[in-house]
């Protein structure tokens, strides 16, 4: 049921967000009592005062997680028990969709429609899907002679740390929490400092669903404090990080400098949207092009910001995408008529604006956007044409609504330019020719290639990056379970006969 703008505002008016940490089944302040404010980026209004967790708090959370892990209450529970609890979490998230979506929209500046899609759909579906896997994941038996039986079994890795970004707070929390808990890990989660509130509220719902004390712990804080403490902790067995490539590198170092914990990295991108000359320029293609770039205000790791268009189609493509993008409405994220909300912070807006200036300085043609008169940190969707591969706006991740159109002469040139990047998260290809589609899909060095439509895949398909967009780990699909599992061989000598 879709509510009206005033109904969403009424829900916002009733919310009293909780900013406390959640450690060992209790909501609490940081050990030193320090707090920081989280604000609504669309208005600057302070939403809550949040516990600023540091090493001492992460230590407490890990000790609780270890105690319950070793006790086996969750880690060795019947898989059906974990399944029932995760299904209950899914049900509670669905029951509280409106409240959680409003909280997410206030804390992030994302549109209420996007928040409803994510929290009414993807988040509970995640818990449900991994719940269903809990009692359907089997080990293997190796082929041996009659003198032995060799079992290949999977065991929970132990304590899973997760450090999250601000652009999809509750979705990212679900991506890490659902598979780690499904296999029996205990978890210590650090939401991004800009957007801790929905993850803290999720902890309340998880407790209500019956997750035992200590199995899930939330330690809000900053990267240099809580994030680093997780990365360097000697009793965390595996850490799953989503965020920038720069910080992802640090997690590799933290692991080397501490206990060599497993590290799963999902990081940045500079993904291409390739339109080959045989593609049909219809409304559907233009819609995919626009959404691939401007969904979530461009604050999306797989945003297709380099749009490589076959030269004969460039003029028509440019005109049509401008017409489509002009109809996007910026404004109050709680208004269901709004298409694009606020950038996350003033610093982030300033950074995006500096990229727009660099595009102008380097000679690209800005054909629309680039500013906003609204208070808050809004930026109008911005389109450049005549972007060339060496420009900064073509090479660096901007993480804002800045689309660059790059004309290409041939399929091979499109492939070469699309591949010429340090990143490798995603690519979209439009063509009517099945052979070209398969050639491009095989040749593009990235974790997801989407043909004739922009899609990141769904719960069932692994998501992650090649090159500096990721480690070999994947989120989503059955592949995500591997981040939270150890493999054990049990070799049993048997009497032949
Ligand atoms: P970020 O790297 O600045 O922060 C991510 C998390 O790391 C936050 O929780 C932050 O507090 C923490 N952190 C920051 N510095 C740290 C440090 N020194 N030690 C330990 N932890 C630290 O990224 P962001 O700005 O929150 O998110 C944007 C980035 O995330 C973009 O690059 C985007 O592409 C990427 N992202 C990737 C995916 C994916 O699945 N590949 C999804 C969403 C976002």
Boltz pocket constraint, residues with backbone or C-beta under 6 A from the ligand:
constraints:
  - pocket:
      binder: B
      contacts: [[A, 163], [A, 164], [A, 165], [A, 166], [A, 167], [A, 168], [A, 190], [A, 191], [A, 192], [A, 193], [A, 221], [A, 222], [A, 223], [A, 224], [A, 226], [A, 227], [A, 228], [A, 231], [A, 242], [A, 243], [A, 244], [A, 245], [A, 247], [A, 248], [A, 250], [A, 266], [A, 267], [A, 268], [A, 269], [A, 300], [A, 301], [A, 302], [A, 397], [A, 399], [A, 425], [A, 464], [A, 465], [A, 469]]
      max_distance: 6.0
